[in-house]
Amino acid sequence: MRVLALAGILCLVFGSSWAAEPEKTTGDETARIRALENAWNEAETHHDVKALSFLLGDPFFYTDDDGSFMDKASWLARIGSGVDEYDSLGNSKMKIQVFSGAAVVVGEYHEKLKLAGNMVSRSGRFTDTWIQQNGQWKCVASQSTLISK
């Protein structure tokens, strides 16, 4: 059911960019990027590499909460491996600043996942950079940092 919901979100978000439409307002772009961030969480939770690949730009750079660095291929391979077994993943306190053809998103993420056989709940902060590539929003850089308890 979640996969169908994710497919619907992606169709709504990306489908409208292919039709001729008037210039969007910043509020419309903010809502679109917020939906993309939520779609990312759904795709990551379900190890949906195809959906994530559609959201990421070329190139894509990722710095994980442990300081490790990955490019698009390494990040997608990690997600596809299923190494992270999520029970839940969501964002809060998102602030989105849209510029001409670019946007920066900052916020907090909250996740519940199995690590080394134990269920762990933790939170962190993230920064995502989105740009428009071929008329579609694509994330080209992402960074996350764990929040100490």
C-alpha positions as CSV (number, residue, x, y, z in Angstrom):
1,M,0.0,0.0,0.0
2,R,2.8,2.4,0.8
3,V,4.5,1.7,-2.5
4,L,1.3,2.7,-4.3
5,A,1.1,5.9,-2.2
6,L,4.7,6.6,-3.1
7,A,4.0,6.1,-6.8
8,G,1.0,8.4,-6.5
9,I,3.1,11.1,-4.9
10,L,5.8,10.8,-7.5
11,C,3.3,11.0,-10.3
12,L,1.7,14.1,-8.8
13,V,5.0,15.8,-8.1
14,F,6.7,15.0,-11.4
15,G,3.7,14.6,-13.7
16,S,2.8,18.3,-13.4
17,S,6.3,19.4,-14.4
18,W,5.8,17.8,-17.9
19,A,2.6,19.7,-18.7
20,A,2.7,23.3,-19.8
21,E,1.8,25.5,-16.9
22,P,2.4,29.1,-15.8
23,E,5.4,30.0,-13.6
24,K,5.0,28.5,-10.1
25,T,5.1,30.6,-7.0
26,T,7.6,30.0,-4.3
27,G,4.8,28.5,-2.1
28,D,4.0,25.9,-4.8
29,E,7.7,25.0,-5.1
30,T,8.0,24.8,-1.3
31,A,5.1,22.3,-1.2
32,R,6.6,20.3,-4.1
33,I,9.9,20.0,-2.3
34,R,8.3,19.1,1.0
35,A,6.5,16.3,-0.9
36,L,9.8,15.1,-2.4
37,E,11.4,15.0,1.0
38,N,8.5,12.8,2.2
39,A,8.7,10.6,-0.9
40,W,12.5,10.2,-0.2
41,N,11.7,8.9,3.4
42,E,9.1,6.4,2.0
43,A,11.5,5.2,-0.7
44,E,14.4,4.8,1.8
45,T,12.3,3.0,4.3
46,H,11.3,0.4,1.6
47,H,14.7,0.2,-0.1
48,D,13.2,1.5,-3.3
49,V,16.3,2.3,-5.3
50,K,14.3,3.1,-8.4
51,A,12.3,5.8,-6.7
52,L,15.3,7.2,-4.9
53,S,17.3,7.3,-8.2
54,F,14.5,9.4,-9.7
55,L,14.8,11.9,-6.8
56,L,18.5,12.3,-7.0
57,G,20.5,14.5,-9.4
58,D,23.6,13.8,-11.4
59,P,25.9,14.3,-9.6
60,F,24.7,13.5,-6.0
61,F,26.9,13.8,-2.9
62,Y,26.0,12.4,0.5
63,T,27.7,12.8,3.9
64,D,26.3,10.3,6.4
65,D,25.9,10.9,10.2
66,D,29.1,8.9,10.8
67,G,31.1,11.1,8.5
68,S,31.3,8.7,5.6
69,F,30.9,10.1,2.1
70,M,29.0,8.5,-0.8
71,D,28.3,9.4,-4.4
72,K,25.0,8.5,-6.0
73,A,26.0,4.9,-7.0
74,S,27.3,4.1,-3.5
75,W,24.3,5.7,-1.8
76,L,21.9,3.7,-3.9
77,A,23.9,0.5,-3.4
78,R,23.7,1.0,0.4
79,I,19.9,1.6,0.3
80,G,19.4,-1.4,-2.0
81,S,21.4,-3.7,0.3
82,G,18.8,-3.3,3.0
83,V,21.5,-2.8,5.6
84,D,19.2,-0.3,7.4
85,E,16.0,-2.1,8.6
86,Y,13.6,0.8,9.2
87,D,10.5,0.7,11.4
88,S,9.9,4.4,10.7
89,L,11.6,7.4,9.2
90,G,10.2,10.9,9.2
91,N,11.1,14.6,9.2
92,S,10.1,17.5,11.3
93,K,10.9,21.2,11.7
94,M,11.7,21.5,8.0
95,K,12.5,24.9,6.7
96,I,12.7,25.3,2.9
97,Q,14.4,28.3,1.2
98,V,13.7,28.5,-2.6
99,F,16.1,30.4,-4.8
100,S,16.0,30.7,-8.6
101,G,16.4,27.1,-9.7
102,A,17.6,25.9,-6.3
103,A,16.4,25.1,-2.9
104,V,17.9,24.3,0.5
105,V,16.0,22.2,3.1
106,V,17.0,22.0,6.7
107,G,15.2,20.0,9.4
108,E,15.3,17.1,11.8
109,Y,14.8,13.5,11.0
110,H,13.5,10.8,13.4
111,E,14.1,7.2,12.8
112,K,13.4,3.9,14.4
113,L,15.6,1.1,13.0
114,K,17.3,-2.1,13.8
115,L,21.1,-1.7,14.3
116,A,23.2,-4.8,15.2
117,G,20.0,-6.7,16.0
118,N,18.7,-4.0,18.4
119,M,15.8,-1.6,17.7
120,V,17.1,1.9,18.1
121,S,15.3,5.3,18.1
122,R,17.3,8.3,17.2
123,S,17.1,11.8,15.8
124,G,19.4,14.0,13.7
125,R,19.5,17.2,11.6
126,F,19.8,17.2,7.9
127,T,20.6,19.6,5.0
128,D,19.5,18.8,1.5
129,T,20.3,20.9,-1.6
130,W,17.8,20.6,-4.5
131,I,18.3,22.1,-8.0
132,Q,16.1,22.0,-11.1
133,Q,17.5,19.7,-13.7
134,N,15.6,19.4,-17.0
135,G,12.6,21.1,-15.3
136,Q,12.5,18.7,-12.4
137,W,13.7,19.1,-8.8
138,K,16.6,16.8,-8.0
139,C,18.5,16.5,-4.8
140,V,22.3,17.0,-5.5
141,A,23.7,17.0,-2.0
142,S,22.6,15.7,1.4
143,Q,24.2,15.7,4.8
144,S,23.0,14.3,8.2
145,T,24.2,14.7,11.7
146,L,23.0,12.8,14.8
147,I,21.6,14.8,17.7
148,S,23.2,13.8,21.0
149,K,20.8,12.8,23.8
